[in-house]
Amino acid sequence: MLFAVLAIVVGALTAVQSRLNGQLSKDIHNGIAAALISFATGWIFVIAACAFNKPDRDGLIRIWKNLRTRTLKPWEIIGGMGGGFFVAIQSSVVPTIGVAIFTICTVGGQTASSMIVDFIGLSPSGKHRVTIIRALTAVVTLISVTVAVYPQLRSSTFKITPIFFAILVGIIIAFQQALNGRMNVVSTRPLATTFVNFLMGFIVLTIALFINLSRGGSIGHLPHGLLVYLGGPIGVIFIAVSAYTVKHLGILNFILFSVSGQLVGALLLDWLAPAAHTKVSAYLVTGTFMTLGAVISSRLFTNRRARTS
């Protein structure tokens, strides 16, 4: 139960992070630069934490030693590139197809690929059979997210290439969570795992920003308020907690719980601190409760079968 709650909480924090990063992107008129700043602030936080905490430094040393002995393969540490790829695609695709379609496509990609990841046993939790109840839960979750963002669909545009990349980045995120979980088994320290994750994402975003600026992109003046820079530290919490909980929940369960938390977080944000032109809609409330109901029912059914078998 604890791990499910943690997944829901970090999912809710993701909604807050999206709001902060979106505001930063709006302020400086460059989504990729905003994503890079977010990663940089988060990485600075992790560097400071590791520098003053010997167990986390030891975790980094274990990662390095296992890489040298090939116990940990190089491809197992590149999960952070998926996170960098996600925010880079998000900043480029959302202005074209809108938030609603982007959300539906990424959730669809995550739920589908998470079943594959669990089936092949890529995550440290091992192999999980693709049961009917797990497949139905994934489908209901996708339908619930569609209901939640339905009002935004009116302002969204269907374009093949951006939609393809939105689905692709959702698929990549599921594999990212699995790789982070594997690396955390070696480091045994979520912050050490997060350090490497942010390093990989920082590299991807630096390359993406270089390409953006070389093609005529620009960066506006940085805002003075500190609040918009908190997206990075929130990302640290998400990656550290996800690396820790994936081992216990599996990829599909983690994603289902975190998507539930993301909808709950969006609902609370629109209610307590609405942005311009946003409000709590019956669609968002309905979609949120549909998602929570599907995930909780699936968990209860799975636990009941485990006790009776």
ZIBEL-V911034 format. One record per residue. RES is the residue in one small letter. SS is DSSP state (~ for helix, > for strand, _ for the rest). PSI is psi in whole degrees, 0 to 359 (NA if undefined). D_LAST is the distance of its C-alpha to the last C-alpha in Angstrom with 2 decimals. Layout:
res/ss/psi/d_last
RES/SS/PSI/D_LAST
RES/SS/PSI/D_LAST
This chain:
res/ss/psi/d_last
m/_/320/20.03
l/~/316/23.19
f/~/325/22.79
a/~/318/22.31
v/~/317/25.46
l/~/318/27.33
a/~/320/26.64
i/~/318/27.92
v/~/314/30.94
v/~/332/32.01
g/~/318/31.62
a/~/321/34.02
l/~/331/36.34
t/~/323/36.45
a/~/320/38.09
v/~/317/40.67
q/~/318/41.27
s/~/319/41.90
r/~/314/44.44
l/~/314/46.24
n/~/324/46.34
g/~/320/47.48
q/~/320/50.31
l/~/318/51.32
s/~/319/51.39
k/~/322/53.58
d/~/321/55.89
i/~/0/56.62
h/_/34/56.37
n/_/107/54.16
g/~/321/50.37
i/~/320/49.95
a/~/321/52.24
a/~/318/50.28
a/~/319/47.02
l/~/320/48.78
i/~/319/50.13
s/~/314/46.68
f/~/320/45.28
a/~/315/48.36
t/~/321/48.12
g/~/319/44.44
w/~/321/45.21
i/~/319/48.13
f/~/316/45.85
v/~/320/43.42
i/~/315/46.39
a/~/318/47.77
a/~/317/44.47
c/~/326/44.00
a/~/326/47.68
f/_/9/47.54
n/_/107/44.14
k/~/318/43.95
p/~/324/40.12
d/~/324/40.10
r/~/321/43.04
d/~/325/41.20
g/~/318/38.27
l/~/321/40.80
i/~/320/42.22
r/~/321/38.82
i/~/314/38.43
w/~/315/41.94
k/~/320/41.54
n/~/332/38.32
l/~/318/40.12
r/~/324/43.03
t/_/1/40.93
r/_/11/38.91
t/_/323/35.64
l/_/118/35.40
k/_/149/36.63
p/~/325/39.22
w/~/346/37.13
e/~/352/34.43
i/~/4/36.90
i/_/13/38.24
g/~/324/35.60
g/~/334/38.27
m/~/329/40.32
g/~/320/37.75
g/~/318/38.43
g/~/319/42.14
f/~/322/41.86
f/~/309/39.97
v/~/329/42.70
a/~/315/45.43
i/~/319/44.10
q/~/313/43.42
s/~/334/47.03
s/~/327/48.38
v/~/320/46.22
v/~/317/45.87
p/~/340/49.65
t/~/314/49.53
i/~/352/46.54
g/~/161/45.82
v/~/321/42.95
a/~/305/41.00
i/~/322/40.67
f/~/316/40.14
t/~/314/37.19
i/~/316/35.60
c/~/317/36.16
t/~/320/34.82
v/~/320/31.64
g/~/315/31.16
g/~/319/31.76
q/~/313/29.41
t/~/320/26.39
a/~/312/26.93
s/~/333/27.59
s/~/326/24.78
m/~/324/22.27
i/~/315/24.38
v/~/316/24.53
d/~/323/20.77
f/~/319/20.43
i/~/351/23.11
g/_/34/21.91
l/_/328/25.29
s/_/161/24.17
p/_/349/23.44
s/_/353/19.81
g/_/193/19.32
k/_/144/18.01
h/_/130/15.83
r/_/146/15.14
v/_/91/17.29
t/_/166/15.02
i/~/318/16.85
i/~/323/16.04
r/~/319/17.37
a/~/317/20.37
l/~/321/21.12
t/~/318/21.07
a/~/318/23.51
v/~/315/25.72
v/~/322/25.84
t/~/316/26.74
l/~/317/29.55
i/~/319/30.80
s/~/318/30.74
v/~/320/32.80
t/~/317/35.18
v/~/316/35.68
a/~/322/36.30
v/_/10/39.02
y/~/317/40.44
p/~/331/43.81
q/~/344/44.43
l/~/335/44.02
r/~/333/47.56
s/~/8/48.96
s/_/157/46.84
t/_/135/48.13
f/_/113/46.36
k/_/131/47.49
i/~/308/45.75
t/~/310/46.31
p/~/322/45.27
i/~/320/42.16
f/~/315/41.25
f/~/327/41.62
a/~/317/39.61
i/~/318/36.63
l/~/317/37.22
v/~/329/37.27
g/~/319/33.97
i/~/317/32.44
i/~/323/34.09
i/~/321/32.78
a/~/318/29.12
f/~/326/30.21
q/~/315/32.28
q/~/322/29.36
a/~/316/27.52
l/~/319/30.72
n/~/321/31.37
g/~/319/27.97
r/~/317/28.76
m/~/325/32.21
n/~/332/30.97
v/~/323/28.91
v/~/313/32.34
s/~/328/34.45
t/_/9/32.00
r/_/110/34.30
p/~/325/33.62
l/~/324/37.38
a/~/318/38.24
t/~/318/35.84
t/~/323/37.45
f/~/309/40.90
v/~/322/40.29
n/~/314/38.66
f/~/326/41.76
l/~/313/44.06
m/~/316/42.62
g/~/322/42.75
f/~/320/46.27
i/~/313/47.45
v/~/315/46.20
l/~/327/47.75
t/~/317/51.00
i/~/317/51.38
a/~/319/50.53
l/~/322/53.11
f/~/316/55.71
i/~/318/55.30
n/~/314/55.44
l/~/326/58.66
s/~/339/60.25
r/_/16/59.80
g/_/3/61.64
g/_/162/59.05
s/_/165/60.18
i/_/128/58.95
g/_/187/60.34
h/_/139/61.13
l/_/138/58.31
p/_/155/57.67
h/_/335/58.67
g/_/140/55.83
l/_/338/53.08
l/~/319/50.26
v/~/347/49.91
y/~/5/49.34
l/~/356/46.15
g/~/323/43.99
g/~/307/43.90
p/~/325/42.63
i/~/322/39.93
g/~/325/38.93
v/~/314/38.71
i/~/316/36.23
f/~/311/34.11
i/~/318/34.04
a/~/314/33.47
v/~/319/30.58
s/~/320/28.94
a/~/328/29.32
y/~/319/27.59
t/~/335/24.67
v/~/324/23.85
k/~/329/22.35
h/~/331/19.74
l/~/332/19.20
g/_/161/19.91
i/~/312/22.89
l/~/311/21.68
n/~/319/20.26
f/~/315/23.42
i/~/319/25.70
l/~/315/24.19
f/~/319/24.54
s/~/325/27.97
v/~/321/29.23
s/~/314/28.32
g/~/323/30.31
q/~/318/33.10
l/~/319/33.55
v/~/317/33.52
g/~/318/36.07
a/~/321/38.22
l/~/314/38.18
l/~/321/39.30
l/~/313/41.92
d/~/335/43.43
w/~/312/43.55
l/~/326/44.83
a/_/68/46.81
p/_/137/47.46
a/_/175/49.15
a/_/135/52.05
h/_/21/51.32
t/_/151/47.73
k/_/160/46.32
v/_/121/43.09
s/_/158/42.40
a/~/329/40.25
y/~/315/38.65
l/~/317/37.57
v/~/314/36.19
t/~/313/34.34
g/~/322/32.90
t/~/313/31.80
f/~/327/29.93
m/~/316/28.39
t/~/312/27.07
l/~/317/25.75
g/~/317/24.11
a/~/315/22.39
v/~/316/21.14
i/~/317/19.99
s/~/318/18.22
s/~/318/16.42
r/~/316/15.40
l/~/319/14.25
f/~/318/12.21
t/~/316/10.57
n/~/322/10.00
r/~/319/8.64
r/~/323/5.96
a/~/325/5.35
r/~/328/5.67
t/~/347/3.81
s/_/NA/0.00
